[in-house]
Amino acid sequence: MTVQTHTQHTEKSAGDIDTLDMVAQRLDQAAHTASAMTQLSTQGVTLSLDGAYQVQDASVARRFARGEHQLGIKMGFTSRAKMQQMGVNEMIWGPLTSGMQIEEGGTLDLANFIHPRVEPEIAFLLKKDLCGPVSFTEAMDAVEAVAPALEIIDSRYRDFRFSLHDVIADNCSSSGFVVGQWRRDLTQLDNLGMVLEMDGAAVEFGSSAAILGNPWRSLVAAARLASERGRVLKAGWTVLAGAATAARPLTAGNYIRLQCEALGDVEFRVRDSRAAATAA
């Protein structure tokens, strides 16, 4: 993944809803048809931070119009190293929808993606609404259960190249997620060993400590960031806390498994229905 940063954040036609909606339509079309598009800056569009989130909202609204519904949110840039790479001191976030969910032990079809990658995560299941500045204790009190999870990221931009605001507009590259068995008896998440396997071989070794030092911090941040945009993290939602290791590209035939200390395993397989159709 290559990230392009910009020092100027002036928004083209600032406040022009038609312009933002046009960008959202392009991104949604790219996601819906699994077709890569050029970076927004290449198209002559430079978004402000607020404009990028407005595009994200408008793009996800099209998914809702097709019958999807929101299941939660994902957090991004929860690694200090990633923040430094991007030259920012804040995380980003985007909605998780029903169309993104893959059953644990199920199959991901590459035909629905452009250049997908997988990364290991910790997931929270909320039992009550969470919003605004909250403490660790308040965040923990709002959680019903915790689980190991895998997120599939798939930038709609060619070559996985984007700026900070480009990726926010693209729903933070979120494209799919798989959640393992929920556990209701664990609160110590600060240093759990995590091993990502592909086809039976360990390819990434990490710790939950890579997620802001403690995944609970990510949930606290999620509540604050949501409230800054007038949103509430709702009871029943899933919150993905952020990646614990680098992401790995997926290919047809892959068997993906995450082993997470104290939380257990989560897995899925990869196929490509286009190859089967061609063979037939």
Rosetta blueprint (number, residue, H / E / L):
1 M L
2 T E
3 V E
4 Q L
5 T L
6 H L
7 T L
8 Q L
9 H L
10 T L
11 E L
12 K L
13 S L
14 A L
15 G L
16 D L
17 I H
18 D H
19 T H
20 L H
21 D H
22 M H
23 V H
24 A H
25 Q H
26 R H
27 L H
28 D H
29 Q H
30 A H
31 A H
32 H H
33 T H
34 A L
35 S L
36 A L
37 M E
38 T L
39 Q L
40 L L
41 S L
42 T L
43 Q L
44 G L
45 V L
46 T L
47 L L
48 S L
49 L H
50 D H
51 G H
52 A H
53 Y H
54 Q H
55 V H
56 Q H
57 D H
58 A H
59 S H
60 V H
61 A H
62 R H
63 R H
64 F H
65 A H
66 R L
67 G L
68 E L
69 H L
70 Q E
71 L E
72 G E
73 I E
74 K E
75 M E
76 G E
77 F L
78 T L
79 S L
80 R H
81 A H
82 K H
83 M H
84 Q H
85 Q H
86 M H
87 G L
88 V L
89 N L
90 E L
91 M L
92 I E
93 W E
94 G E
95 P E
96 L E
97 T E
98 S H
99 G H
100 M H
101 Q E
102 I L
103 E L
104 E L
105 G L
106 G L
107 T E
108 L E
109 D E
110 L H
111 A H
112 N H
113 F L
114 I L
115 H L
116 P L
117 R E
118 V E
119 E E
120 P E
121 E E
122 I E
123 A E
124 F E
125 L E
126 L E
127 K L
128 K L
129 D L
130 L E
131 C L
132 G L
133 P L
134 V L
135 S L
136 F H
137 T H
138 E H
139 A H
140 M H
141 D H
142 A L
143 V E
144 E E
145 A E
146 V E
147 A E
148 P E
149 A E
150 L E
151 E E
152 I E
153 I E
154 D L
155 S L
156 R L
157 Y E
158 R H
159 D H
160 F H
161 R E
162 F E
163 S L
164 L H
165 H H
166 D H
167 V H
168 I H
169 A H
170 D L
171 N H
172 C H
173 S H
174 S E
175 S E
176 G E
177 F E
178 V E
179 V E
180 G L
181 Q L
182 W L
183 R E
184 R L
185 D L
186 L L
187 T L
188 Q L
189 L L
190 D L
191 N L
192 L L
193 G E
194 M E
195 V E
196 L E
197 E E
198 M E
199 D L
200 G L
201 A E
202 A E
203 V E
204 E E
205 F E
206 G E
207 S E
208 S H
209 A H
210 A H
211 I L
212 L L
213 G L
214 N L
215 P H
216 W H
217 R H
218 S H
219 L H
220 V H
221 A H
222 A H
223 A H
224 R H
225 L H
226 A H
227 S H
228 E H
229 R L
230 G L
231 R L
232 V L
233 L E
234 K L
235 A L
236 G L
237 W L
238 T E
239 V E
240 L E
241 A L
242 G L
243 A L
244 A L
245 T L
246 A L
247 A L
248 R E
249 P E
250 L L
251 T L
252 A L
253 G L
254 N L
255 Y E
256 I E
257 R E
258 L E
259 Q E
260 C E
261 E L
262 A L
263 L L
264 G E
265 D E
266 V E
267 E E
268 F E
269 R E
270 V E
271 R E
272 D L
273 S H
274 R H
275 A H
276 A H
277 A H
278 T H
279 A H
280 A L
